[in-house]
């Protein structure tokens, strides 16, 4: 017999013995249990909700579908509403929001936000032809409104 045949017979004998005498441990199978059933409840009766009466302008072909009541005239613009809010609080509205600082080429720069525009400011620069940056401090920026002469100190999150 050749060596190859002897090796193949030995492997086949080993596989046969493993099939006969090998007993794999039986895994513990946990039986599936049923959950206790919830008591059946009667479905709740839902009353329809009536939409509020909307006064529509007959000249307007498409009324405002989301209006909850009579429409208020838009006599005041957004600017006057912002001015009223500033007067009510007694504190002037900050012209900018301070986002952060950066030092580049030895010069300190501040990132300021106004109306979705990010502006890069250094000491002495004029922003929007109105606000002059007086100083960049450790945690704040000093800005002067050239029209009114007021100085604003803007820090992270608030104006002082």
Secondary structure as UniProt FT lines:
FT   HELIX           3..21
FT   TURN            58..59
FT   TURN            65..66
FT   HELIX           78..89
FT   STRAND          97..104
FT   TURN            105..106
FT   STRAND          107..114
FT   TURN            115..116
FT   STRAND          117..121
FT   TURN            123..124
FT   STRAND          126..127
FT   TURN            128..130
FT   STRAND          131..136
FT   STRAND          140..145
FT   TURN            146..148
FT   STRAND          151..155
FT   TURN            156..157
FT   STRAND          158..159
//
